[in-house]
Amino acid sequence: MAESILVGVDASTPSRSAIRWSVSRALATGAALELLHVIVGETHDDAARLLHGELEFVRTLAPNLTVTTTLADGDAEDAFVRRSGRHSLLVVGTHKTGFIYGRAFGSRFLGLAARARCAVAFIPDQGGVVRRSVVAGVDSSPVGDAIIQFAATEAERGGNELTLVGNTRDATARAAQLVRELHPDLRFRTRVTELPLAEALVDASTQSALLVIGRPRTGSASTVADNHDVLVNMGCPVMVLCIA
């Protein structure tokens, strides 16, 4: 089943980065896009004009892409959480430190990583950096396995190398075996570190095309804290999977 991607837009530089990334992914996966703008401190007419402008921007990038637009009122984070249940991926643009800018996007939007009903991709300004690898954190759990499988699929689809980062040799070796079984032709490497996993992931992914982390739908406080540490220090696009 093709992805359906919800993109938060507000005409800011970070939101344009999110649009570019989402259009590229949609073209690669056959996904449709929905652009969502939340009205914050503006008239409905001004918001509608802004949203139309972002639609026209998408059309300059991909004239034949299927795109719909939606305006929402009320609390911005709540609006995105509600709408996320209709999609497989929510994409929002961020400053490279992980704090989200624009009229609708305050730093508390990091709560989307814990509340969204689908996967969330946080996209920093790309800055012309050539990014050619996918990084994933390793742990011996169903969530960890889902992260590894998703990251390996993403790496293979994009022709990238996969880097697996973990705190123990046993968990990293298990992850490597899983990758070999599912993607025998994929180039990958492993890294065992004594650093806190969030710190090690940020360090390993500075020049990467994607960093994959995750949370169970009933996420623990430690998982939320680790994800927050990654997001406020992110140096590349970060995908937070929502795993049942």
N, C-alpha and C positions, 0 to 999 in steps of 0.2 A: 504494500500500500504506500502511495506517495505521501511525502510529508505535506503538512499544511502549516505555514509559517506565519505567526503573528509578529508584526514589527512595530515597536513603539516609535512614534515620530513626533518631532516638535521643531523641525527646521534648524536645529543646532548642528554644530560640527560633529559631535558624537552620534547624533541620530542619523546623519548622512553616512557615517561609517557603518552603522548598523544596516542601513538600507543597501549599501554596496555589497556587504558581506552576505546579506540575505538573498539578494538578486543572484549573486554568484552561486550560492547553494541551491537556489530554486532551479536555475538553469541546469545544474549538474544532476539534480535528483528528480526533476519533474514536479516539484512542489508548486502550489499556488500560494500567493501572498495576501495577507490582509494588513493594511496599514491602519493603526489605531492611534488617534490623537485624543488626549483628555483635555477638556477645556479648563484652563487655569488662568484667571485674571484677564479674560478677553471676551469679546462678544461672540455669539454663535456665528455671525457672519464672518468675522475675522478668522475664527477657527476653521470654518469651512474653506475659506480661501487658502489658508495655510495647508490644509490637508490636500486640497486640489493641486497646490504647487508641488507637494511631495509625490503625488501620483504622477505628475508630469515629469518629475525627476526620474522616477522609476522607468517611465516610458522612454526616456533618452538612453537608459542603460539596456533595456530589454523590451523593445516595442511589442513583442508578441506574448509576453508573460501574462498569465492570468492574475489580475490584481483587483481586490475590492478595498473599500475604505469605510471606516467607522469613526464617528465622533461619540465621545462619552462624557458625561458630567460626573461630578462628585470626586471622592478621594481617588487620586491617580493610582496608587498601588492596588486598592481594592478593585478598581476597574480592570486592571491588567490581570489580576488573579481570577476574576470572574470570567473574563474572555478566554483565558488560557485553557480552560477546560474543553474548548472546541478545536484545539490545535495540538499538533505533536511537538511544536517548538515555539518558544517565545524568544524574541531577540531584542535586546536593548543596547544602546550605545553608552560607552563610559569614557571618562578620562582614564589615562593609563594607570592611575593609582587605584582604580576601582570605584571612585566616587562619581556618581552619575550627575551630569550637568544638564541644564535646560530648564525651562519654566515648569515643566511637569515632573522632572526627574531630580528629586532631592537625594541625598546620600542614603536616606532610609530605604530607598528602592532596593538596597541589598537584601531586604526582606523577601524580595521575590525569589531568591535562591532557596528559601525555606518554605514559601507559601504557594508558589505556582503549581498548577495542576498538570503541568507538562515539563519537559526539559526546558532549561533557560540558557541562552547563550549571551554572554556579556562581551561586547566588542569594543576594544579601545581603538583610538586612532591608529591606523596602520603605519603611517609615517614613511612609506616607501620601502620598508624592510622586507627582504625576501625571506619567506618563512617556509620551511620544507620538512618539518617533523611534527609528529603528534606525541604528546606526553600523557601518561596515565599513572595514577597512584595505585599501589598494590597493597591489598590486604586479603587475608584468607576468610572471605565471607561471600554470601550471595551477591551483595552489593558490589564488592570488589570484582567478582567474576563478571558481572554485567558491565562494569566500567571497562575492563580489559577487552571484552568482546566488542563493545561499541568502538573503543579507540582503535582496535586492530582493523575493524571494518572501515573506519574513517581513513586510516593511514593507507590502506590498500586502495581505496577508491581514489584518493588524491595523489597516489604515487609517492607517498612520503614514507620515511623511516619512522618506526615506533620506538619510543623510549619508555621503559617500565621502571618506576622508582618505588622502592620499598625500604622498610626498616629492618627486615630480616632476610637472610639468605633462603630459608625454606619457602617463605611466601613468594619471593621473587622467582625462585626456581619453578614453583608451581605455576605462576603466571606465565613464565616463558614456555612451559610445556603446553599450556592451554592455547597459547598463540600458535605454536608449531602444529598443533592438531587442527585448528580452525583455519589457519592461513599459512600453509607450509611454504609459500614462496615469498612471504613478507620479510623484508629486512627489519630487524629490531635489535635493540641492545638493552641491557639491564644495568641498573645502578642501585647498589645497596648503600644506605646512608645512616649515620647515627644522628643526623639532624632531625628536628621535628618534621613530620612528613609535609606539612603545609609549606614550611620554609624550603625544603628540598625540591618540592614541585615548582615553586616560583623560580628558584635558581636554575632548574633544568629546562624551563620552558621560555626563557626570555626571548629567544629568537624563533619560537615554534609557531606553526600554523594553528595549533589547537592544543589546549590542555583540557583533559577530561577528568572531572570529579563527579561525585554523586551524593545522593541522600535517599534513604528509604522514606516512604510516605509518612512513616512515624519516626522521623529523624530524632536521634539522640542529641542532647546538648553538646556533646563533644564533637559530633559530626557538624553541627551548625557552626560551632566555634572554628573548627578547622577550615570549613568552606569560607567563612568570613575572613580568616587570615589570608587565604589565597586571593580572594577577590579584592581586598584593599591593597594588595601588593602586586596585582597581575601585570604581566608584561606582554601578554598575547591574548587572543580570544580564548575564553573559558566557557566550556559547556558543563552545566550542572544537570546531571540526569536525575529524573524523578523515578525511583525504582520501587515497584510494589513489593 
